[in-house]
Amino acid sequence: MKNKTAIPLILLATCGFAVQDAVVKVLSNSGSLWQLMLLRAFIVLTILFLLSKSIHKSSSIVPNGWFWPILRGIFMSCAYTLFYCSLPFVSLSKAATCFFTAPIFICVFSTIILKETIGWRRVSAVLIGFLGVLVIIRPGTENVNLILILPLLAGVFYALAQIITRGFCQRQSSFSLTFSHNLLYACLGLLMVNILPVIPFTEDLRATNHFLFMGWVPLTYEIVLLIGVTSVTHIVALTATIRAYQTAETSFVAPLEYFYLIFVSLIDYAVWNVLPQFHAVIGIVLIMVSGIIISFREGIKKIKYDD
């Protein structure tokens, strides 16, 4: 029953994250990453506070202990920052595919940190997933795209955050974890928008990635609207993800996150008219096959356990 609850939650989350990331990619043309962090976190924190007041559970947004939520927030902040830094340079679907090696890392880290056991079939699935990553990044060739290392590292940090969610934050409310994460995000954004203008970066360096190296930029109607959209999708998707990982095993929920790749590929084509190249399609298929195998083996494990 818990698994049946986790499935719609993770589908809602993956769709929400796909829309959010597409909006951020649009915003990278005119906005600032740190301004986005600050304003989005402020909006999300305000929404959470109002929601908690409306249901008379204001204490639900305050974590029951701060160590694990803050550590989780640090990992999530690293994940988002690295992923967003890559968006001005690569298609959304390519960056997303590298980022969504996270379910593979989750399976690996779950054996190391949470002591969950996986069989040789799921080990093989992990190797297939890594092969898919190599096909997409194409190391050792003249077409290698080192920018894709950024979303790959983002996937590692995201996996660590979800392992903490499953292993050490099950008694935390989803609102409190979203609150602590965005509180950290707001502090980081506030720090960077104040520090970046006084750092003597050359104009050429700023021009290479103004989304990363700019602090505060003049607000326009478009920027405010885009940040508002990311705020709403962020709180819906993140809260749904937290609940999914709290209600089912990580090795069951993680592969379902591959639906995100379908959503971003559709958005990539609809908005930017971008279709993945042949080698990218092969890589995506390998990574999705990896997730399907992991999910299938987890289902068999559950059936045997229930019997």
N, C-alpha and C positions, 0 to 999 in steps of 0.2 A: 504493500500500500504506500509506503514511503517513497518507493521508486516511482510509482505512478504520479505522486505529487511533484516529484523533482523534475519530471519530463516537461510539463508545461511551463514550469518556472524557468528552466534553463533555455527553452525556446524563446520565451519572452525576453530573457536577458540577452541572448545572442542577437536578436533582432534589434533591441534597443541599443546595444553597443555598436552595431553596424551603422545605424543611423547617426549615432553620436560621432563616430569616427569620420564618417563622410562629411559631416558638418565641420568638424575640426580641420579636415583637409581643405575645405573651402575657406575657412577662416585663416589658414596659414598664408594666404596670399596678401592679407592686409592687416592681420592682427599680431599679437604677441602671445607666446606660449604662457609666459608668467602672468600676464594680465588675464588671460583665459583662466588659469588656475585660481587666481585670487577671486575674480568676480563669480566664476561658476561655484566655487566653494562657498562663497558668501550667500549666493542664492540657495544652494542646496541646504546649508545650515539653517537658513531662515525657514525654508519649507519644512524641514524636519522639526524645527521648534514649534511651528504652527500646528503641524500634524499631531505632535505629541500633546499639545495643549487641547486640541479638539477632542482627543480620545481620553483625556484626563490621565495620561501616563507620562508626564514630563520626565520622570526618572528613567524611562526606558531609553532615552537618548544618551544617558550617561553610562559609560562602560562599567561593568562590575570588576574593577581592577584595570589598570592602564597599561601594564607592561606588554602583554600580547597584542592588544589592539593597536598600540603605537608602533610596535615592531612590524605588525601586518601593514599598517599605514605607510611605513617607510618603504617596504617592498612594493606596495601598490604605486606609490609615488614614483619610484624608480622605473617601474614598468611603463606607466603612462608617459613619463617624460621621454624615455628612450624611443618608445613607439611614435610619439608625436613628432619628435625631431626628424624622423625619417620621411614623414609624409610629404614635405615639399619636393622630394627628389625621386620618389618611386610611386607606382600605382598603388591604390588602396588595397587591391587584392593581393599583390605581391607582399607588401608589408604585413598584411593580415595573415597570410599563409605562414610567414616566418614567425610571427607572434604566436600563432596558434600551434606551435610546437609545445606550448605550455601544457596541454593534457599529457603529452609524452613525458615531460619533466615531472609532472605531478605523479604519474605512475612510478617513476624512478625514485623520487623523493619520498613517496609513501612507504616504500620498502625500507628506506634508510632511516627516516625520521619517525614514522608512525608504526614501523615494524609490520606492515601489511605484507602478506605473501602473494607473489605472482608466479605463475608457472612459465614453462619454456615457450608456450604459445604467445603469451603477452610479452615476454622478452623479445621474441622474434618480431612482434608488432612494433615494439619500440625501435628496433633496428630498421624496420621498413620505414618508419616515420623519419628517422634521421637520414636515410637514403633519399627520401623525398626532399628534405631540406638541401642536401648537397646538389640535387638536380636543379633546384631553383637558384641557389647562390652561385653554382658552377665554379668552385674554387679551382685554381690551377689553370684556368683558361683566360683568354684575352677578354672574354665577356663577363668576367667576375664582377659582381656588384657588391663592394664592401659596405655600402650603406645598409644593406640587408642584415648586417651583423647587429645593427641597433635593435630592430624588432625581434631578432633572435634572442638577444640578451634580455629584452623586455619580457619575452616568454618565460625565461628562467626566473625572473623576479616575481612575475605573476604566479607562477607555480608555487614558489615559496610562500606567497601570501595565502594561497588557497590551502596549502598544507597546514598553516597556522590556524586558518579558519576551522578546518576539520578537526585538528588535533587538540587545539588549546582554547578555542573560542565558542564551543558548542553551547555554553550557558549564557553567552552574550546575545542580546537582542540584535536583530539585523539593523535596526535603527541606530543602535549605539555604535556598531562597527562602521556604518556609513558616516556617522557623526565624527568619530575619532579620525577616520581617514581624511575627511574633508577639512577638519580642523588643522591637521598637519599640512594638507595641501594649501590652505589659506595662508598659513605661516610661511611656507616656502615661497608662494607667489608674492607675498608682501615683501619678503626679504629680497627677492631677485629684482622686482621692479624698482627698488630703491638702490640696489648695488650696481646693476648693469650700467646705468647712465654715467656713473663716475669711473667706471673701468675704462682705461684708454685703449679700447679696441680701435683698429683702423677701420676706415669706411669700407675698404675692400673686404675685410673680414666680416663686418656686419652685413654686407651685401650678399655674402655667400649663403647666409641663413638668417634673415632678419627676424623670422619667427622665433628663433632661439636667442639671438643676441640683442633684441630690442627689449626695453623695459615697459614703460607705459606709452601707449599710442593714443591719439585723439579718438574718442568714442564717436562712432557714427551709428545711425539707425540700423544699418546692416550688421555691424559688430554686436550691438546690444541684442538684436534679434537672434543671431547665431549662438551667442553665449547662453541666451535663455533656452533655446532648443536643446543645447547640449546639457544644460542643467537638469531639465526634466527627464530626458532620456537616461542621463547618468544615474539619477536617484532611483528610477524604476529598474534599470538593468542591474545596477550594483546590488540593490536590495534583493532582487529575485535570485541573483547568483548566490548571495550569502545564504538565503533560505534553502536553496537547492543543495548546497554543500553541507548544510546542517541537518538535512533530512535524509540523506542517502550517502552511501560510500563514495569516496572521491573517485575510485576507479570505475564506478558506474556513471557518475555525473560528467566527469571530464571528457569522455569521447563525444558526448552530446553537444559539446561546445563547438564541434566542427560545423554545425549548422551555420555558424557565423560566417564561414568561408562562402557558403552559398549566398547568403544575404549580401555580403560585400561585393561579390562578383556581379550580382544583379545590379547593385547600385553603381559599380564602376562602369558598367555598360550603359545604364540609363542616364547617368549624369555626365560622364566623360567620354562615352563611346569607346571605351577601352576593352578589348578582348584579350585574355591571357595568351601568351605565346605557347607554342606546342610544348616546349620543355617545362614551362610553368604549369601547364595542365597536367603533365605527367607527375610533376612534384606534388601538386594538389591531390591528385588521385592516390598517390602512394601514402600521403599523410592521412587522408580520409580512410583508406583501407586499414591503416594502422589503428585508427580510432575504432573502426567497426569491429576489428578482431578483439580489441581490448574489451569493448562493450559486450560482445558475444560471450567471451570467456567469463566475464563477470556475471552474466546472466545464468550461465551453467553453474557457476559456483554458488549463486543464490539459491537455485533450485535444489541442489544437493544438500545445502545447509538446511533449507526449510523441511526437506524430506527427513 
